[in-house]
Amino acid sequence: MLTEAFKNVGEREMTKCMDFINADEAVHVKIGNFWIKYMLDGDPNRYQTVMEKAASLVKATLSSNVEVNRAARRISDFSDYFVDLLEENNHVYGYRKS
């Protein structure tokens, strides 16, 4: 994770900046997740189908471009099942290029 990389080389200011950016982004993702789940009546199967279709539109997979940060995904209201799927897809497809 980029935050850890900055921390490991003693870049305290950049570590703080990345913590802020990550926290801000988690709020945006949580809001988006709320509305997607609301529009899908909370159905996890429909959620996965929609996410897979969205990924395919941009020729991507439901994998991550970095190691999955479970804590950040949890804060953003992703289900454990969906986070497990991302991790599994990382093993199957490799990390997605950003």
N, C-alpha and C positions, 0 to 999 in steps of 0.2 A: 504494500500500500504506500502511496506517495507520502502520506503524512509520516509514516514510520521511517521512510528513507531520509526525509529531512531531519527527523529526530535523531536518527542514528549518526548523522554527520554533524550534529551540533547546531543545526540551523533553527534556532528557537523561534525567531520571528516568522519564518516560512511555515514552521510547524503550527503556530497559532493561526496563521492565515488559512492553512489547509483545514484546520479544525473548524474554523468559522464557515468556510465554503461548504464543507461536508455537512455541517449542521443546517445551514441554509437550504442546501439541496434536499436534505432529508425531509424538511417541511414541505417543499414543493411536491416531492414524490408522494408523500403521505396524502396530501390533498388530492392529487391525481388518482391515487389508488382508491381513495374514498369514493370519488365520483364514478370511476369505472365499476367498482363493485356495486354501487347503488344502481347504476343503469343496468347491470346484469342480475339484479335481484339477489346478489350475494352468492350466486352459483359458481363454485370453484371450477367446475368443468367448462362452463362458458368462458370464465376468466382466462383459463389456460388456452382455449381455442382462439379467443380474441388476441391474446398476446402472441401466439404462434403466427397468426395471420398478419399481425402488424410487423413482426420480425421478418416474415417472408417478403413483405412489400418492399423492404429495403435490403433484400437479399442477405439477411442475417439469420442467426439461430438464437434460441433462448439460452445463450451462454453469456459469460461476462468477459469484459476486456481485461480484467485483473482478477486476482483471487477474490472470491466472494467474501464480503465483509458481513457476516451474519448479524452482528449487532446493528449495523446501519440498516440492513434490510428489515430487521425486526422493528426498528424505530419508524421506518417508512411503511409499516403495516403490511409487509409481505408475509404470507403464510409460511410456516416451516416447510410444508410440502413444496411450495414454489421455490424456495431457496434451495432445498435439496435437489430439485430439478435443474436449477442453474448450475449447481456444483457438479451434478452428474453429466450435464451437457459439456461442461468444461473438460471433463475427462474424455468424453466421446469425440467432441469436435475441436478441442483445443481452445485456447483463448481467442475471442473475437478481436479482430483488428479495429482500433478506434480511429 
